[in-house]
Amino acid sequence: MNLTEQIEKDVIAAMKAKDPVKVSTLRLLKSAIGNHKIQAKKEMLQDADLLGIITKQAKQRRESLESFEKAGRKDLADKERAELAILESYLPKQLTDDELKAAVQNAIAGSGAKGPADMGKLMKILMPAVQGKADGKRVQEVVKSLLK
């Protein structure tokens, strides 16, 4: 079963379970997937495309969560946290700091990157390998620290 089918089944299950947060989150996700299909002019998306969409949705939730916490809006922050947990359940297990550092070191060795000027080249190689497994911001921080 591919990711699209799994999301579809989960929407139906959430509707039967009367879980409004999960239903609305998954419907928004399905909408984002539909929009991506239209933009990409594709009938079917690969799981890698779907992971990119889910990662983007999760990133939006993280940013909103941060904003709501700064503004002292606990009610909205809790809602974003719940939606983020639902989205993260579709993403692969996140890399630990040690695993991410090892992946960056392998990419540095493979690309021959020497300093901060090679960061763009390194990120191009690294991001497809860690897509969905690590946030781009985290990857960028590790790359910066290792390329000093």
C-alpha positions in Angstrom: 0.0 0.0 0.0 1.4 3.3 -1.0 1.3 6.5 1.1 -1.7 8.0 -0.8 -3.8 5.0 -0.1 -2.7 5.0 3.5 -3.7 8.6 4.0 -7.1 7.9 2.3 -7.7 5.0 4.7 -6.7 7.1 7.7 -9.1 9.9 6.7 -12.0 7.4 6.6 -10.9 5.8 9.9 -10.6 9.3 11.6 -14.1 10.2 10.3 -15.5 6.9 11.8 -13.7 7.6 15.1 -15.0 11.2 15.1 -11.5 12.6 15.5 -12.0 16.2 14.2 -8.3 17.2 14.5 -7.1 14.2 12.5 -9.8 14.6 9.9 -9.1 18.3 9.3 -5.3 17.7 9.2 -5.5 14.9 6.7 -8.0 16.8 4.6 -5.6 19.7 4.4 -2.8 17.3 3.5 -5.0 15.8 0.8 -5.7 19.3 -0.5 -1.9 20.1 -0.6 -1.3 16.8 -2.5 -4.0 17.7 -5.0 -2.6 21.1 -5.5 0.8 19.6 -6.1 -0.6 17.2 -8.6 -2.2 20.1 -10.5 1.0 22.1 -10.5 3.2 19.2 -11.5 0.6 18.1 -14.1 0.7 14.5 -12.8 -2.0 12.0 -12.2 0.0 10.0 -9.6 2.8 11.1 -7.3 5.7 9.0 -6.0 6.1 8.5 -2.3 9.2 10.7 -2.4 7.0 13.6 -3.7 4.5 12.9 -1.0 7.2 12.9 1.7 8.3 16.3 0.4 4.7 17.6 0.7 4.2 16.1 4.2 7.6 17.6 5.3 6.5 21.0 4.0 3.2 20.7 5.9 5.0 19.7 9.1 7.5 22.6 8.8 4.5 25.0 8.5 3.1 23.5 11.7 6.4 23.9 13.5 6.7 27.5 12.5 3.1 28.2 13.5 3.6 26.4 16.8 6.7 28.6 17.5 4.7 31.8 16.7 1.8 30.8 18.9 4.0 29.9 21.8 5.8 33.3 21.6 2.4 35.0 21.5 1.2 33.1 24.5 -1.7 31.3 22.6 -1.6 28.0 24.3 -4.9 26.8 22.8 -3.6 27.4 19.2 -0.2 26.0 20.1 -1.8 22.8 21.4 -3.8 22.4 18.1 -0.7 22.9 16.0 1.2 20.4 18.2 -1.5 17.8 17.6 -1.5 18.3 13.9 2.3 18.1 13.8 2.2 14.7 15.6 -0.3 13.4 13.0 1.8 14.6 10.1 5.0 13.2 11.6 3.5 9.8 11.8 3.7 9.6 8.0 7.4 10.7 7.9 10.3 8.2 8.2 12.0 8.0 11.6 14.1 11.2 12.1 17.8 10.9 12.1 19.6 11.4 15.5 22.2 14.1 15.7 25.0 11.4 15.5 23.4 9.8 12.4 23.0 13.2 10.8 26.6 14.2 11.5 27.8 10.9 10.0 25.8 11.5 6.9 27.2 15.0 6.5 30.7 13.7 7.0 30.2 11.0 4.3 28.9 13.7 2.0 31.9 15.9 2.7 34.2 13.0 2.0 32.4 12.1 -1.2 32.1 15.6 -2.6 35.5 16.9 -1.6 34.0 20.0 0.1 36.7 22.0 1.8 35.0 25.1 3.3 31.9 27.2 3.7 32.1 28.1 0.0 31.2 24.5 -0.9 28.1 24.5 1.2 25.6 24.8 -1.7 27.2 21.9 -3.6 27.2 19.8 -0.4 23.6 20.5 0.4 22.5 19.5 -3.1 24.1 16.1 -2.6 22.9 15.7 1.0 19.3 16.8 1.0 17.9 14.1 -1.3 19.6 11.5 0.9 18.1 12.8 4.1 14.7 14.2 2.8 12.0 13.5 5.3 14.5 12.2 7.8 15.9 15.5 8.9 14.7 19.1 8.8 16.7 21.2 6.3 17.5 23.8 9.0 19.1 21.0 11.2 21.1 19.7 8.2 22.3 23.3 7.4 23.5 23.8 11.0 25.4 20.6 11.0 27.0 21.3 7.6 28.0 24.8 8.8 29.6 23.5 11.9 31.6 20.8 10.0 32.7 23.1 7.2 34.3 25.8 9.5 
